[in-house]
Amino acid sequence: MLELEHISFTVSSAAEQAEKGILDDVSLTVGDNRFVVITGPNGGGKSTLAKIIMGIERPSSGRILFDGQDITGLSVTERADLGIAYAFQQPVRFKGLTVSDLVGLSARKELGRGELCQYLTEVGLCARDYIDRDVNASLSGGEIKRIEIAMALARGAKLTLFDEPEAGIDLWSFNHLIAVFQKLRRETRGTSLIISHQERILDIADEIVVLAAGRIAARGHKDEVLPKLLETGSSVNFCEGKVEANA
Ligand SMILES: Nc1ncnc2c1ncn2[C@@H]1O[C@H](COP(=O)(O)OP(=O)(O)OP(=O)(O)O)[C@@H](O)[C@H]1O
């Protein structure tokens, strides 16, 4: 279980010569084997929250507990050892490594060729064409993205964070991606915490969290939150950090 307790994050803004609040008193509990989607307007603080959960950024105040253990002061590596994994919004390209090296490294165990192929096929890549390919600039953004998701699947962490997995992939691959997430949810392969703007990903969620202006504006079962987000007549007051339906 992941518990965020009163997380705030501020940075010093040189331009304004003042502290800028990015996250403001965010508290959130995510149970085991849940499929939770965090959404909200650009700049609302979603990626920052993901980085704080990963250990890339430290909160200015508040605590993070994972399976009851306070991990606020732990490094990225220590958190990875506890079972927290992350698929980046802009995946990194590694020169000199093949796709199979990366997926194998991610699994942290020896993977047979069959297993490697299975992970690549799951994300819509023809395994034969990619398995021995170098991970370099010749791969498209969408291909890199799918390799990154295959790595996350191979890792099989207790908690996997996906930051805008839909970014930069075409419609065909997107359909595959939806199928991958549906399968992930069906097979309850650990907890998935997904940052997304995509309605079809929101629609798979057990729970939707709306983060706006650094605060949790709405949170609940998708059947409750999604209609409010989609309602044509709703007044979505993201700036003040709340989502409300018109009376
Ligand atoms: N280190 C930093 N220094 C200054 N401002 C920052 C820093 N990190 C994040 N921000 C600002 O905080 C806000 C939230 O950024 P964040 O990337 O978390 O938003 P987001 O909800 O993920 O947005 P998007 O949907 O566009 O990806 C943005 O205005 C961003 O410019």
The ligand as an ORCA input file, in Angstrom:
! r2SCAN-3c Opt
* xyz 0 1
  N      11.926     22.198    -10.440
  C      10.968     23.053    -10.806
  N      11.186     24.381    -10.807
  C      10.222     25.262    -11.155
  N       8.986     24.906    -11.535
  C       8.711     23.583    -11.572
  C       9.680     22.594    -11.206
  N       9.108     21.377    -11.347
  C       7.844     21.600    -11.783
  N       7.620     22.922    -11.926
  C       6.358     23.562    -12.338
  O       5.347     22.956    -11.569
  C       4.156     22.819    -12.307
  C       3.720     21.373    -12.303
  O       4.555     20.630    -13.171
  P       4.285     19.098    -13.499
  O       5.243     18.699    -14.563
  O       4.287     18.323    -12.246
  O       2.807     19.188    -14.074
  P       1.935     18.083    -14.816
  O       0.609     18.071    -14.134
  O       2.659     16.791    -14.893
  O       1.773     18.735    -16.244
  P       1.595     18.063    -17.722
  O       0.178     17.565    -17.767
  O       1.793     19.243    -18.615
  O       2.647     17.007    -17.897
  C       4.444     23.389    -13.687
  O       4.003     24.720    -13.710
  C       5.968     23.314    -13.774
  O       6.467     24.303    -14.631
*
